């Protein structure tokens, strides 16, 4: 029984964390949000992301890194 309760608590916690991440992501300004989504959810390479935006692979890397920092900062503020 304790294992089932622990599993349920973990699922609730994971779902809450996921929701908080999506809220923070939704509030993120462009192009950070789109670059992050393309990299994480679309599983695109930095080269592909750069091509989509008409930019370099390095631009995509830097933008993704900045997006992660902004998301982390927003999550810590909550």
C-alpha distances in whole Angstrom, upper triangle without the diagonal:
4,5,5,6,9,10,11,12,14,15,17,18,20,21,23,24,26,27,29,30,32,33,35,36,37,39,41,45,46,47,44,41,43,43,39,38,40,39,36,35,38,38,42,44,46,49,48,47,50,52,50,52,55,54,54,51,51,51,47,46,47,46,43,42,44,41,38,40,40,37,35,38,36,33,34,36,33
4,5,5,6,9,10,10,12,14,15,16,18,20,21,22,24,26,27,28,30,31,33,34,36,38,39,43,44,45,42,39,41,41,38,37,39,38,34,34,37,37,41,42,44,47,47,45,49,51,49,50,53,52,52,49,49,49,46,44,45,44,40,40,41,39,36,37,38,34,33,35,34,30,31,33,30
4,5,5,6,9,10,10,12,14,15,16,18,20,21,22,24,26,27,28,30,31,32,34,36,37,41,42,43,39,37,39,39,35,34,36,35,31,31,34,34,37,39,41,44,43,42,46,48,46,47,51,50,49,46,46,46,43,41,42,41,38,38,39,37,34,35,36,32,31,34,33,29,30,32,30
4,5,5,6,9,10,11,12,14,15,16,18,20,21,22,24,26,27,29,30,31,33,35,36,40,41,42,39,36,37,38,34,33,35,34,30,30,33,33,37,39,41,44,43,42,45,47,45,46,50,49,49,46,46,46,42,41,42,41,38,38,39,36,33,35,36,32,31,33,32,29,30,32,29
4,5,5,6,9,10,11,12,14,15,16,18,20,21,22,24,26,27,29,30,31,33,35,38,40,41,38,35,37,37,34,33,35,34,31,30,34,34,37,39,41,44,43,42,45,47,45,46,50,49,49,46,46,45,42,41,42,40,37,37,38,35,32,34,34,30,29,32,30,27,28,29,26
4,5,5,6,9,10,10,12,14,15,16,18,20,21,22,24,26,27,28,30,32,33,37,38,39,36,33,35,35,32,31,33,32,28,28,32,31,35,37,38,42,41,40,43,45,43,44,47,46,46,43,43,43,40,38,39,38,34,34,35,33,30,31,32,28,27,29,28,24,25,27,25
4,5,5,6,9,10,10,12,14,15,16,18,20,21,22,24,26,27,28,30,31,35,36,37,34,31,33,33,29,28,31,30,26,25,29,29,32,34,36,39,38,37,40,42,41,42,45,44,44,41,41,41,38,36,37,36,33,33,34,31,28,30,31,27,26,29,28,24,25,28,25
4,5,5,6,9,10,11,12,14,15,16,18,20,21,23,24,25,27,29,30,34,36,36,33,31,32,33,29,28,31,30,26,25,29,29,33,35,37,40,39,37,41,42,40,42,45,44,44,41,42,41,38,37,38,36,33,33,34,31,29,30,30,27,26,28,27,23,25,27,24
4,5,5,6,8,10,10,12,14,15,16,18,20,21,23,24,26,27,29,32,34,35,32,29,31,32,28,27,30,29,26,25,29,29,33,35,36,40,38,37,40,42,40,41,44,43,43,41,41,40,37,36,36,35,32,31,32,29,27,28,28,24,23,26,24,21,22,24,21
4,5,5,6,8,10,10,12,14,15,16,18,20,21,22,24,26,27,31,32,33,29,27,29,29,25,25,27,26,22,22,26,26,29,31,33,36,35,34,37,39,37,38,41,40,40,37,37,37,34,32,33,32,29,28,29,27,24,26,26,22,21,24,23,19,20,23,20
4,5,5,6,8,10,10,12,14,15,16,18,20,21,22,24,26,29,31,31,28,26,27,28,24,23,26,25,21,20,24,24,28,30,32,35,34,32,35,37,35,36,40,39,39,36,37,36,33,32,33,31,28,28,29,26,24,26,26,22,21,24,23,19,21,23,20
4,5,5,6,9,10,10,12,14,15,16,18,20,21,23,24,28,30,31,28,25,27,28,25,23,26,26,22,22,25,26,29,32,33,36,35,33,36,38,36,37,40,40,40,37,38,37,33,33,33,31,28,28,29,26,24,25,25,21,21,23,21,18,20,21,18
4,5,5,6,8,10,11,12,14,15,17,18,20,21,23,26,28,29,26,24,26,26,23,22,25,24,21,21,25,25,28,30,31,35,34,32,35,37,35,35,39,38,38,35,35,34,31,30,31,29,26,26,26,24,21,22,22,18,18,20,18,15,16,18,15
4,5,5,6,9,10,10,12,14,15,16,18,20,21,25,26,27,24,21,23,24,20,19,22,21,17,17,21,21,25,27,28,31,30,28,31,34,32,32,36,35,35,32,32,32,28,27,28,27,23,23,24,21,19,21,21,17,16,19,18,14,17,19,16
4,5,5,6,9,10,11,12,14,15,16,19,20,24,25,26,23,20,22,23,20,18,21,21,17,17,20,21,25,27,28,32,30,28,31,33,31,32,35,35,35,33,33,32,29,28,29,27,24,24,25,22,20,22,21,17,17,20,18,15,17,19,16
4,5,5,6,9,10,11,12,14,15,17,19,22,24,25,23,20,22,23,20,19,23,22,19,19,22,23,26,29,29,33,31,29,32,34,32,32,36,35,35,33,33,32,29,28,29,26,24,24,24,21,19,20,19,16,16,18,15,12,15,16,13
4,5,5,6,9,10,11,12,14,16,17,20,22,23,20,18,20,21,17,17,20,19,16,16,20,21,24,26,26,30,29,26,29,32,30,30,33,32,32,30,30,29,26,25,25,23,20,20,21,18,15,17,16,13,12,15,13,10,12,14,11
4,5,5,6,9,10,10,12,14,15,19,20,21,18,16,17,18,15,14,17,17,13,13,17,18,21,23,24,27,26,24,27,29,27,27,31,30,30,28,28,27,24,23,24,22,19,20,20,17,15,17,16,12,13,16,14,11,14,16,14
4,5,5,6,9,10,10,13,14,18,20,21,18,15,18,19,16,15,18,19,16,15,19,20,23,25,26,29,28,25,28,30,28,28,31,31,32,30,30,28,25,25,25,23,20,21,21,17,16,18,17,13,14,16,13,11,14,15,13
4,5,5,6,9,10,11,13,16,19,20,17,15,17,19,16,15,19,19,16,16,20,21,24,26,26,29,28,25,28,30,28,27,31,30,31,29,29,27,24,24,24,21,19,19,19,15,14,15,14,10,11,13,10,7,11,11,9
4,5,5,6,9,10,11,14,16,17,14,12,14,15,12,12,15,15,12,13,17,18,20,22,22,25,24,21,24,27,24,24,28,27,27,25,25,24,21,20,20,18,15,16,16,12,11,13,11,8,9,11,9,7,11,12,11
4,5,5,6,9,10,13,15,16,13,10,13,14,11,10,14,15,12,12,15,17,19,21,22,25,23,20,23,25,23,23,26,26,27,25,26,24,21,21,21,18,16,17,17,13,13,15,13,10,12,14,11,10,14,15,13
4,5,5,6,9,12,15,16,14,11,14,16,14,13,17,18,16,15,18,20,22,24,24,27,26,23,25,27,25,24,28,27,29,27,27,25,22,23,22,19,18,19,17,14,14,15,13,10,12,13,10,9,13,13,11
4,5,5,6,10,13,14,12,10,13,14,12,12,16,16,15,15,18,20,21,23,22,25,25,21,23,26,24,23,26,25,26,25,24,22,20,20,19,16,15,15,14,11,11,12,9,6,9,9,6,7,10,10,10
4,5,5,9,10,11,9,6,9,11,9,9,12,13,12,12,15,16,18,20,19,22,21,18,20,22,20,19,23,22,23,22,22,20,17,17,17,14,12,14,13,9,10,12,9,7,10,11,9,10,13,14,13
4,6,8,10,12,10,7,10,13,11,10,14,15,14,14,16,18,20,22,21,24,22,19,21,23,20,20,23,23,25,24,24,21,19,20,20,16,15,17,15,12,13,15,12,10,13,14,11,12,16,15,15
4,6,9,12,10,8,12,14,13,13,16,17,17,17,19,21,22,24,23,25,24,21,22,25,22,20,24,23,25,25,24,21,20,20,19,16,15,17,14,11,13,14,10,9,13,12,9,11,14,13,13
4,7,9,7,5,9,11,10,11,14,15,15,15,17,19,19,21,19,22,21,17,19,21,19,17,21,20,22,21,20,18,16,17,16,12,12,13,11,8,10,11,8,7,11,11,9,12,14,14,15
4,6,6,6,9,11,11,12,14,16,16,17,18,20,20,21,19,21,20,17,17,20,17,15,19,18,20,20,20,16,15,17,15,11,12,14,11,9,12,13,10,11,14,14,12,15,18,17,18
3,5,5,6,8,10,11,12,14,15,16,16,18,17,18,16,18,17,14,14,16,14,12,15,15,17,17,17,14,13,15,14,10,11,14,11,9,13,14,12,13,16,16,15,18,20,20,21
4,6,5,6,9,10,11,12,14,15,15,16,15,16,14,15,15,11,11,14,11,9,12,12,14,14,14,11,10,12,11,8,9,12,10,9,12,14,12,13,17,17,17,19,21,22,23
4,6,5,6,9,10,11,12,14,14,15,15,15,13,16,15,12,12,15,14,12,15,14,15,15,14,11,9,11,10,6,7,9,7,5,9,10,9,10,13,14,13,15,18,18,20
4,6,5,6,9,10,11,11,12,14,14,16,14,17,16,12,14,16,14,13,17,16,17,17,17,14,12,13,13,9,9,11,10,7,9,12,10,9,13,14,13,15,18,18,19
4,5,5,6,8,10,10,10,12,11,13,12,15,13,9,12,13,11,10,14,14,16,15,16,13,11,13,13,10,9,13,12,9,12,15,13,13,16,18,17,18,21,22,22
4,5,5,6,9,10,10,11,9,10,9,11,10,7,9,11,10,9,13,12,13,12,12,10,7,9,10,7,6,10,10,8,10,13,13,13,15,17,17,18,21,22,23
4,6,5,6,8,9,10,10,11,10,14,13,10,12,15,13,13,16,15,16,14,14,13,9,10,11,8,6,9,9,6,8,11,11,10,12,15,15,15,18,20,20
4,5,5,5,6,8,9,12,12,15,13,10,13,15,13,14,17,17,18,16,17,15,12,13,14,12,9,12,13,10,11,14,14,12,15,17,16,17,20,21,21
4,6,6,4,6,6,9,9,11,9,7,11,12,10,11,15,14,15,13,15,14,10,12,14,12,10,13,14,12,13,16,16,15,18,20,20,20,23,25,25
4,6,6,5,5,7,7,10,9,8,11,13,12,13,16,15,15,12,14,13,9,10,12,11,8,11,13,11,11,15,15,14,16,19,19,19,22,24,24
4,6,5,8,10,11,14,13,11,15,17,15,16,19,19,18,16,17,16,13,12,15,13,10,12,14,11,11,14,15,13,15,18,18,17,20,22,22
4,6,8,11,13,16,14,12,16,17,15,17,20,20,20,18,20,19,15,16,18,16,13,15,17,14,14,17,18,15,17,20,20,19,22,24,23
4,5,9,11,13,11,10,14,14,12,15,18,18,18,16,18,18,14,15,18,16,13,16,18,15,16,19,20,18,20,23,22,22,25,27,27
4,7,9,12,10,10,13,14,14,16,18,18,17,15,17,17,13,13,17,15,12,15,18,16,15,19,20,18,20,23,23,23,25,28,28
4,7,8,6,6,10,11,10,13,15,15,14,11,14,14,11,12,15,14,12,15,17,15,16,19,20,19,21,24,24,24,27,29,29
4,5,5,6,9,10,11,13,14,13,12,9,11,12,9,9,13,13,11,14,16,16,16,19,20,20,22,24,25,25,28,30,31
4,5,5,6,9,10,11,12,10,8,5,8,8,5,6,10,10,9,11,14,14,14,17,19,19,20,23,24,24,27,29,30
4,5,5,6,9,10,10,9,7,5,8,9,7,9,12,12,12,15,17,17,18,21,22,22,24,26,27,28,30,32,33
4,5,5,6,9,10,10,9,8,11,11,9,11,14,13,13,16,18,17,19,21,22,22,24,27,27,28,30,32,33
4,5,5,7,9,8,9,7,10,9,6,9,12,10,10,13,15,14,16,18,19,19,21,23,24,25,27,29,30
4,5,5,6,5,5,5,8,7,5,9,11,10,11,14,15,15,17,19,20,21,23,25,25,27,29,30,31
4,5,5,6,7,8,11,10,9,12,14,14,14,17,19,18,20,23,23,24,26,28,28,30,32,33,34
4,6,8,10,10,13,12,10,13,15,13,14,17,18,17,20,22,22,22,25,27,27,28,31,32,33
4,5,8,10,12,9,9,12,13,11,13,16,16,15,18,21,20,21,24,25,25,27,29,30,31
4,7,10,12,10,10,14,15,13,15,18,18,18,21,23,23,24,27,28,28,30,33,33,35
4,7,8,6,7,11,11,11,13,15,16,16,19,21,21,22,25,26,27,28,31,31,33
4,5,5,7,9,10,11,13,14,16,17,19,20,21,23,25,26,27,29,31,32,34
4,5,5,6,9,10,11,12,14,15,17,19,20,21,23,25,26,27,29,31,32
4,5,5,6,9,10,11,12,14,15,17,18,20,21,23,24,26,27,29,31
4,5,5,6,8,10,11,12,14,15,16,18,20,21,22,24,26,27,29
4,6,5,6,9,10,10,12,14,15,16,18,20,21,22,24,26,27
4,6,5,6,9,10,11,12,14,15,17,18,20,21,23,25,26
4,5,5,6,9,10,11,12,14,15,16,18,20,21,23,25
4,5,5,6,9,10,10,12,14,15,16,18,20,21,23
4,5,5,6,9,10,10,12,14,15,16,18,20,22
4,5,5,6,9,10,11,12,14,15,17,19,21
4,5,5,6,9,10,10,12,14,15,17,19
4,5,5,6,9,10,11,12,14,15,17
4,5,5,6,9,10,10,12,14,16
4,5,5,6,9,10,11,12,15
4,5,5,6,9,10,11,13
4,5,5,6,9,10,11
4,5,5,6,9,10
4,5,5,6,9
4,5,5,7
4,5,6
4,5
4
